[in-house]
């Protein structure tokens, strides 16, 4: 069953349960209300009749009160339609009751005896009257009042209240049914509107499954569905970019590997065939060794990148003191700095205790990332390189700046991609490796140009650890 039908069915069942429970509750509440209203009306009527009997029945005497309907006729008592009255003495003997065209009970009732019918009026036994007054007979609503003759019992059939309640309840059911149908139709419209983005999202996910990442379109929707749609769209974009980068990577890798292999093969064949003689042989062997070293370095860096992307156990984070790490970096690039006559300064914001600043990282890997960035700055700097170390809110920031010609604007967006080389670059893998290492440390690396000239690389690491001395 489709999701839209499941939602509509569940909502319909829920609506039926809620409306059903509401109808049952209203039925009993309405019935109780009508019964209470009828009792209050009979109580008021009973008080009125009792007052009339007290003020007008005294001249009649006891004899007039016993002869059937004389009490009501003589006092001109007016009763509400459907309500009957019974006057009884203190012993429960019926003295008078209302006219026969308003009977509450009939001859079929077990409480009456047909042989005791007088002038067409069935007799009411003392037990029957007591049952009415005590409320044992739930077919009637009864109100008892004290009068000079004894007791005044007002009786009305429960069927009257039931008929009124059923009439009102029927109309209420019509209203509830119409409202339920309207709500159900509205839910169908809303559900369809909510489900439509999901159906579109399913189609876009099929494209992802079929690896047609570039064909995925953003699904417009609100709320959580919109957030999921945005995530799927961004995921497809990342996968598309990854596929393109992988294709470019293999193309560039084949090119980078092909160049040294061609040099090695060419010189090796020349030496074998006797094309090179004397010093040319040594020169050819030097080229073979040089290109072999270059090939080995490319393969090693490609292997490292693959491991950083796919293996967890290649990275072993620990608390690394930055001052010690930067000292090792400077020591290793000193030969390159000396050969180019460059100066390098390291400035700490925490001048008094720079040795307390640490980051969580794999020391050897982060050392390699710093070496790659500093060596890149050394290749492009004219006179000096400046390294600034400090904190910014919850980050440790290492900024490496040079006074060279800067980075071409068209190269900036792709600078950390694999095999992207600038002027004087080696194989285009150094900065890609640095980015992979920094990101595995939980940080990020950025590059840009300074206003005063030259390039600047910023390495940002989260949650600096300031350890106490000792």
Residue pairs with C-beta under 8 A, 6 or more apart in sequence:
1 9
3 195
3 198
4 191
4 192
4 195
7 191
7 195
8 184
8 187
8 188
8 191
11 184
11 187
11 191
12 184
12 187
15 180
15 183
15 184
15 187
16 180
19 176
19 177
19 180
22 176
23 169
23 172
23 173
23 176
26 169
26 172
27 165
27 169
30 165
30 168
30 169
30 172
31 161
31 162
31 165
34 161
34 164
34 165
35 141
35 161
38 141
38 156
38 160
38 161
39 141
39 143
41 80
42 83
42 141
42 143
42 154
42 156
43 143
43 145
45 79
45 80
45 83
45 143
45 154
46 143
46 144
46 145
46 152
46 154
47 145
49 77
49 79
49 85
49 145
49 147
49 152
49 154
50 145
50 146
50 147
50 152
52 75
52 76
52 77
53 71
53 75
53 77
53 87
53 147
53 148
53 149
53 152
54 147
54 148
56 74
56 75
56 76
57 64
57 65
57 71
57 74
57 75
57 147
57 148
57 149
58 148
60 70
60 71
60 74
64 70
64 71
64 74
65 71
65 87
65 95
65 96
65 149
66 95
66 96
67 96
68 96
68 97
68 118
68 119
68 121
69 96
69 97
69 98
69 99
70 96
71 77
71 87
71 95
71 96
71 149
72 85
72 96
72 98
72 99
77 85
79 85
79 98
79 102
79 154
82 102
82 156
82 157
82 160
83 154
83 155
83 156
84 97
84 98
84 102
84 103
84 104
84 154
84 155
84 156
85 97
85 98
85 152
85 153
85 154
85 155
86 94
86 96
86 97
86 98
86 124
86 129
86 132
86 152
86 153
86 155
87 94
87 95
87 96
87 97
87 147
87 149
87 150
87 151
87 152
87 153
88 94
88 95
88 129
88 149
88 150
88 151
88 153
89 95
89 149
89 150
90 150
90 151
91 126
91 150
92 126
92 129
92 130
93 126
94 123
94 124
94 129
95 149
95 150
96 149
97 121
97 124
100 119
100 120
100 121
103 122
104 140
104 155
104 156
104 157
105 111
105 112
105 122
105 124
105 128
106 112
106 122
107 114
107 117
107 122
109 122
109 128
111 124
111 125
111 127
111 128
111 131
112 122
112 123
112 124
112 125
112 128
113 122
113 123
113 125
114 122
116 122
116 123
117 123
129 153
131 137
132 140
132 142
132 153
132 155
133 142
133 144
133 151
133 153
135 142
138 158
139 157
139 158
139 159
140 155
140 156
140 157
140 158
141 155
141 156
141 157
141 158
141 161
142 153
142 154
142 155
143 153
143 154
144 151
144 152
144 153
144 154
145 151
145 152
145 154
146 152
194 225
197 219
197 220
197 221
197 225
197 226
197 229
198 225
200 219
201 219
201 221
201 225
201 228
201 229
201 232
204 216
204 217
204 219
204 229
204 232
204 233
204 236
205 232
207 213
207 215
207 216
207 236
208 216
208 232
208 235
208 236
208 239
211 243
213 236
213 237
213 239
213 240
213 243
214 240
216 232
216 233
216 236
216 237
216 240
217 233
218 229
218 230
218 233
219 226
219 229
219 232
219 233
220 226
220 229
221 229
245 417
245 418
248 417
248 418
248 419
249 418
249 419
252 418
252 419
252 428
253 298
253 302
253 419
255 419
256 298
256 419
256 427
256 428
257 295
257 298
257 299
260 291
260 292
260 294
260 295
260 298
261 291
261 295
263 287
263 288
263 291
264 287
264 288
264 291
264 292
264 295
267 276
267 284
267 285
267 287
267 288
268 284
268 288
269 275
270 276
270 284
271 281
271 284
271 285
276 283
276 284
294 427
297 427
298 427
298 429
301 427
301 429
301 430
301 433
302 429
304 433
305 418
305 429
305 432
305 433
305 436
307 314
308 314
308 315
308 365
308 433
308 436
308 437
308 440
309 436
315 362
315 365
315 440
316 362
317 360
317 361
317 362
317 441
318 360
318 361
318 362
318 363
319 358
319 359
319 360
319 465
319 467
320 358
320 359
320 360
320 361
320 363
320 366
321 355
321 357
321 358
322 354
322 357
322 358
322 359
322 389
322 396
322 398
323 348
323 354
323 355
323 357
324 355
325 363
325 366
325 367
325 370
326 346
326 370
326 387
326 389
326 398
328 367
329 367
329 370
329 371
329 374
330 344
330 346
330 374
332 371
333 344
333 371
333 374
333 375
333 378
336 375
336 378
337 343
337 344
337 378
337 385
340 378
340 381
341 383
342 378
342 381
342 383
342 384
342 385
343 383
343 384
343 385
344 374
344 384
344 385
344 386
344 387
345 384
345 385
345 386
345 387
346 387
346 388
346 389
347 386
347 387
347 388
347 389
348 354
348 357
348 388
348 389
348 390
349 388
349 389
349 390
349 391
350 356
350 357
350 390
350 391
353 469
354 389
356 466
356 467
356 468
356 469
357 389
357 391
357 396
357 464
357 466
358 464
358 465
358 466
358 467
359 366
359 396
359 441
359 443
359 461
359 464
359 465
360 441
360 442
360 461
360 463
360 465
361 441
361 461
362 437
362 440
362 441
365 437
365 440
365 441
366 437
366 438
366 441
368 433
368 434
368 437
369 433
369 434
369 437
369 438
369 445
369 459
370 398
370 434
370 459
372 430
372 431
372 433
372 434
373 400
373 431
373 434
373 445
373 457
373 459
374 385
374 387
374 400
375 430
376 425
376 430
376 431
376 457
377 385
377 400
377 401
377 402
377 404
377 455
377 457
378 385
378 402
379 424
379 425
380 402
380 404
380 405
380 422
380 423
380 424
380 454
380 455
381 402
381 403
381 404
381 454
382 402
382 403
382 404
383 403
384 402
384 403
385 400
385 401
385 402
385 403
386 400
386 401
386 402
387 398
387 399
387 400
387 401
388 397
388 398
388 399
388 401
389 396
389 397
389 398
389 399
390 396
390 397
391 397
391 464
392 460
394 462
394 463
394 464
395 443
395 460
395 461
395 462
395 464
396 460
396 461
396 464
397 458
397 459
397 460
397 461
398 458
398 459
398 461
399 456
399 457
399 458
399 459
400 456
400 457
400 458
400 459
401 450
401 454
401 455
401 456
401 457
402 454
402 455
402 456
403 453
403 454
404 453
404 454
404 455
405 453
405 454
406 449
406 450
406 453
406 454
406 455
407 415
407 422
407 447
407 448
407 449
407 455
408 422
411 420
411 422
412 447
412 448
412 449
414 420
415 422
415 431
415 447
416 431
416 432
416 434
416 435
416 445
416 447
417 432
418 428
418 429
418 432
419 427
419 428
419 429
419 432
420 428
420 431
420 432
421 427
421 428
431 447
434 445
435 445
438 444
438 445
438 459
438 461
439 445
441 461
442 461
442 462
443 459
443 460
443 461
443 462
444 459
444 460
445 457
445 458
445 459
445 460
446 457
446 458
446 460
447 455
447 456
447 457
447 458
448 455
448 456
448 458
449 455
449 456
450 456
